[in-house]
Every structure is written in C-alpha cells, then in structure tokens.
Amino acid sequence: MGLREFIDEFADGDHETSLSIVNSEQPPMVARMLNSLFEEQSVDVDEVARVLSESDVIQLRRDGRVVAESEFDDVRDSILAVNSDLYITGTRPLEDVDTPAVVRDLEGTRFRVRGYPAGTKGKLLLIEISRYIEAMALRHGDGELHTGFQRLSRIVDERGTERAYEKLADTDLDVHVYGVGDPSPLESRALTVHDEDVPEIRRGWFVVFVPPPESEAVGAALVAVTEDDVEWDGVWTIDTGRARRVAAYLSAEYGQN
C-alpha cells in the first residue's frame, strides 16, 4: 500500500456529483467562475431556478439528492475570489478557515488539478482542504497531524505556513512533517521531522489528522500525488478510520526519524 493506492481506494466513482447555483442573482461572469473551477473535473455545474428555494445558494447533489448547501458568497470568498497567496502569506490564519459545506463534502471526489502556470484555480481546492484539515487539528489540539510538503524548506519559506505550524506545534498535537531537504531550520520547533529523499515524499501531498483514540472528534485525510510537479491527482476523506490507516502507513514507512 502506498499513497497512490489510498487515492484509488478512497475515490468514489460510483456516484454522479453536481453543483447547482440556485436562483442566482450573480453577474454572469461571477457565476461562470464556479463552472471554470470544476470544468475539468467530474463535477457538473449548472444554474437552476426553484420557486421554494432561497436565492444565491449552491447545492451539492449526489445522485440527484441534495447533500449540502452553502451561500454563494461563502464559496466565492473562500475559493473563487482568492488565490494561493492568501494562505502562503498568512492573510487568512488557520483560526479563520471556514470551508463551505459544498466544498468540504466533495470528499471521495477524485480531482486532477494543475497549478500555476498550467492552471489557475484548480489547485486551490486542495489548498483549501489542506487548511481545513489543519484547522480541524488546531481546534481539537490533540491527536496526530501528518503533513507532506515535498520540500521541507516550504515550512519556513512561506510565512503563512510557518505561522500555521507554529500554532499547531504549540498544542498537544503530535505534529509530523515530511519532505526533502535540510531539516536544521526546523530543529528548534516542536515538530517531528521526516527528511526522506524518496519519490513518494518528493511527489506526495498529504494532510492527515487523527484524533486521540478516546475522542469523538472526526479525523480527515487529503492525499495527492504528482509525477511532474504540475498536475496533481488527489482525493480527500472525512473518516477517522481511513485517516488512521494513512497515518499508520506513514509511521510504519517513515517513522524512524
């Protein structure tokens, strides 16, 4: 079992998934931003009018059944109208992360996204869920957090990431970070550093939160891989058992540090 096998297992390809903008009062250009975000994904986007529904809400449907609903403004402000600098610079701290339900509940949907310059918005889905899982861990303040950065230097080079992990390390969480490169800048941090120059760590993006065994909190995991540092293949799951399995794999495979 490896990271790619987890993606294959967690991806749920048996359901039709769609997002509907209900009774939209948005300018056409703004509404099209949602379609642009998902145009290369297995998520259909449309606009519908419903007499008994509120205006400007987005509904997530699975096999035709509404499973989540969010205000259009919330989706716009969290993903559509932002870029990755919001998190890299720390403009939006972990405490302020409030991922809309229609994005969060896309768990099990397999995403293939491209970062800049090959793509523009797609990678933000994975960034948003990464921050969502980190924020879950911060709020709980206990358990385990495992994060793959590809390059360890990103933790200190990105001001927002550095601040986020300073806060996470200042809790009772057991925080593990994985990547390639010089670990010495992280020696003063309350982090367990796994400096692993192997393909899976160089090409893996994962954020895994596992609550303590006695806790009623829910765990979550995002797992993604790349072959070219441009396109990412990934999925996320909000499931304690699955998150625990990914964490157990990482600990068994790279836990010697």
N, C-alpha and C positions, 0 to 999 in steps of 0.2 A: 504493500500500500504506500502511495506517495501523494503529494498534493494534487496532481492531476487526476488521480483515481478518486480522491474525495470530490473533486468537481464533477466528474462523471456520475458519481453516486448521488450527490445532493441535487443535481439539476433535475427538475421535474418537467419533462417534455410532454406529459400526457394531458395537459390542460391548455385550453385557449385563454390567453390573458389579454385584456384590453383596458384602456383608459378612456373615459368619456368626459369631455368638458360639457357640463350640463347647464343649459340656459346661459350661455356665455354672453357677457357684456364687455368682453375684452376687445381691443382693436385687433383686426385680423392678424397683423404682424406678431402681436404678443401671443395670441393663441397658437400661431404656427410654430412658435419656439418649442412647445411641448412635442409637437409632431417631429420636429427636427431632432430633438434629443433621442427619440426612440425609433427613428426611421430605419435604422439598420439592425434593429433588434426584433425579437419575436413577440413584441407587444404592439397591438394595433391601437391607434389613437383616432378618435373621432369627436365630432361636436353633435350634441343632441339637444332637443327641446322637450321638456317634460313639464306638464301643467302643474303637477303637485310637488315639484321639487324646487329647492332654492336656486338662486342664480349664482353663477360663477363658482361652482363646486366641481371637483374632479372625483369621479367614481372609478375605483378599481374593480374590475369584474373578472371572475374566473369561471369559465364555462357558462357565461351569461348571468352569473349570480354576483350581486354586489358584496364584496368582502371588506371594503374600506372606502372611506370618503374623506376628502380634505378640501379646505378652502383653496381656490386657485391662487390667491395671494400668498398663501404659505408655501406652496410649491414654487411659485415664482421667486420668492425671496430666499428660499433655501438652495435652489439649484439653477433655475432658468436665468436669473438676472445676476449671477455671480460667476467668478472664475476661481481657479485653484489658489490664487494669491490670497484669497480671503482666509484660508487655513494656513498657508505657508508663512504668512506674515503675522499670524495670531490675531487678526482683526476680529475674528469670531472665536472666542475661547471655548473650551470644552463645556463649561457651565451653560453656555448659551445655545448649544446644539439641540435642536428640536426638530428632528426629522419627520416630515409629514407621513401619516399612516399609509398613503397610497404609494409612497416610495419604499418605506420600511417593509411593507407587506408584499413586495415583489420578491420576497425570499423564494428560493427554488427556481427563479427565472435565470437562465443562463445568459450572460452578457458577454459579447465580444466588442470591446471598445478600443478606440485609438486615442492616444494622447497627442498633444501639440507637437509638431505642426500637421501631422497626418489627419488629426481630428480636432474638434474643438470642445464639445460639451460632454461627449460620451463618458470620458474617464471620471467626470465629476460624480457620476452615480457611485462608483467605487470609493471615491474620496469621501463622499457624504456618509456612506455606510461605515467606512473605517472610523470616522469621527463619531458616528452614532454608537458603535460598539465601545470605543474608548470612553465615551461619556457614560454609557451604562456601567462600565467598570469603575469610573470615578465616583459615580453616585453611590454605588454599593460599597466601595472602599475596602473590599476584602476578596479573597479568591486569587485566581491567576489570570494574568494577561500575557499573551504571546504575540509578538508583532514582528513581521519580516519587512525590513527596509531596503533590501538588496545591497545598499551601501550604508555602513554604519555612520559615515560622515553626515548623512542627511539629518540625523537626530540633532546635531549641533549647528549645522549649516542653515537649517530652516528655523527661523525664530519662533514661529508658531508651534512647530513640532517640539522644539526644545522646551518651551514653556509648558506644553501639554504633558510631556513626560516628566518634567519636574514635579508637576502637581500629582500625577499618577504615582510617582515614586514616593511621595510624601504621605501615602496612605498605608494601610496594612496589606495592600495588594502585593503579590509576588510577581514582579514585572520582569519578563524575559524579552530581550531584543536580539534579533538575528540579522546578520549581514556580513559583508566582506569589507575588510579594511582595517585601519589602525584602531584598536579599541581603547588606547590610552586616554583620549579626551573624555571617555565615559567612566574612568576609574573612580572618580570621586562621587559618582551618582549611585543611588540605591537601586541599581539595576543589575540583573544577571545578563551578562553579555555573551553571546554565542558568535564568535568570529569564525565563520565556516565558509571557506572558499570552495564551494561545490556548486554545480549547476542549479540544483533546486533552490538554494538560498540566493544565488545571484539573480535568478529569474522568478522568484516567488514573492508574492504579495499576500500577506495574511494578517488578520487581526482576530484573535480568539480570546474571548472572555469566558472563564469557567468560574462560577460561584462556588463557595465552600460546600462540602457535601451536605451539611445540615441546613443549608439555606433554601428558602423558597424562591429566591431570585432565579431568573431565566438566563441561561447562557446563550452566546451567539458566536458565529464564526463567519468571516469572509475569507475566501480562498481564491486566489487568481494566479495565473502563470503567464509568462510571455516567452516567446522564442527570439524576438528581435528588439525588445525594449520599446516597441511602438504599439503593437496590438496586444491587448490583454484578454484572456479567456477566464471568466470567473463567475462565481455564484456566492450567495450568502444564505445562511440558515439561522433561524432563531429557535434553537433547540439545544437544551442543556446536554443531552446525551451525545449528540453529534459534535458539539463544541468540545466536550470532554475527550472524545475519540481523537480529534485533531490535535489537541494539546498533548495527549498521551503519546501520539506518534512523534511529535516534535521533541518531546522529552526523551523518548527512547532513542531517537535517531541522533539528536544533537545535544543531549543533556549532560555531556561530560564536563562542560565548562562551569 
